[in-house]
Amino acid sequence: MRYEELKTPSYIVSEKALRKNLEILKDVEVRSGAKILLAQKAFSMFRVYPLIAEYLTGTTASGIYEARLAHEEMNGRENHVFEPAYKDDEMEDIFNICDHVYFNSMSQFNRHLPSIRNHEDVKIALRINPEFSTQEGHEIYDPCSPSSRLGIRLKDMPEILPKEVSGLHFHTLCEQGFEPLKATFDVVEKKFGKYFKDIRFINLGGGHHITKPDYDVDGLVELIKYIKKTYDLDVYLEPGEAIALDAGYLITEVMDIVDTGDVPTLILDASAACHMPDVLEMPYLPLLIDSDANGIKVRLASRTCLAGDVIGEYGLKTMPKIGDRLTFGDMAIYSMVKNNTFNGMPLPDIVLEKEDGDYELVRRFGYSDFKERLS
Ligand SMILES: Cc1ncc(COP(=O)(O)O)c(C=O)c1O
């Protein structure tokens, strides 16, 4: 397909941009010896899993369906899973399709000990909470916030690790550079270092913005080499965002222009609530391609009936007409994995912009995708 033939709204993922990110991550793997996993919660476009599998060690899942997706689509790469709590009736499936299973508490570990013992080939890790926050502002994304339920605090760790445990895991960052990781690892080493001699691997979680141009990749490589050399551990990283950062767009059409008394409000066929929920949850102002902060002021909003379904206020170079297209940037991550059909809104198409310039319509959704989740 040609770009002009695409319908709106559509998520368009660029194969070229994705490969560029994957090459940076592969370089980290090669130079440091780290093993990098795709955190599927950020990006689960399984059409490109074979491409990702060419570069990365595997995936991590936050739920059984993500684990199953990786099992089916990632060409047999490593399949890790962490859930704050596992249902008893999921455990058999989890152990059959995953090679690394992470537990969030000693009580969860003990509850599932029979399954753990039945699957000695599966590696077991505990998630720890270093109680060291490096984030300001986004408390909902801070697993080290004071009342966090995520990870075992030092005071709740056993004196000696159970023999079934061969790994430790922490995830504390969100869209951060290398320095907060280094500071966090220093704390982990001080507090939990006594366990390192009894484990085989450590997972440094996600939230590393490795593919951002200003990320200190050399610093990261040195830290990983230090951990491997000092403690003889396999080191995993499980970024989500970094894999598909700046690798996708959401194209939308202007459907109406409403005079709301202040700035003109453009009603779009894309919705913050349905198609980019992080815009409201985080909240943040998504990048609008070709906008101009000093240009004509407009408010971009959605065609849902939710009064607050407003994407934000922007400056534009020229005033769009009804039927014109607008393009939001960085829309591969935390977009299609979180979308929904609230208000009976259709889901955007999923499109792959191939390296040869062609656009492949990967998936078009319809009424049945709305109806089949209801009864
Ligand atoms: C346990 C865990 N690992 C990895 C990630 C991926 O983080 P990011 O997409 O910010 O790299 C998350 C995100 O919330 C997470 O909770």
The ligand as an ORCA input file, in Angstrom:
! r2SCAN-3c Opt
* xyz 0 1
  C       8.848     -5.309     35.655
  C       8.979     -4.412     34.468
  N       9.949     -4.662     33.578
  C      10.108     -3.893     32.478
  C       9.281     -2.818     32.227
  C       9.491     -2.015     30.971
  O       9.737     -0.684     31.237
  P      10.020      0.354     30.063
  O       9.010      0.149     29.014
  O       9.861      1.682     30.738
  O      11.418      0.114     29.603
  C       8.262     -2.514     33.142
  C       7.392     -1.348     32.928
  O       6.573     -0.970     33.682
  C       8.100     -3.335     34.300
  O       7.138     -3.105     35.194
*
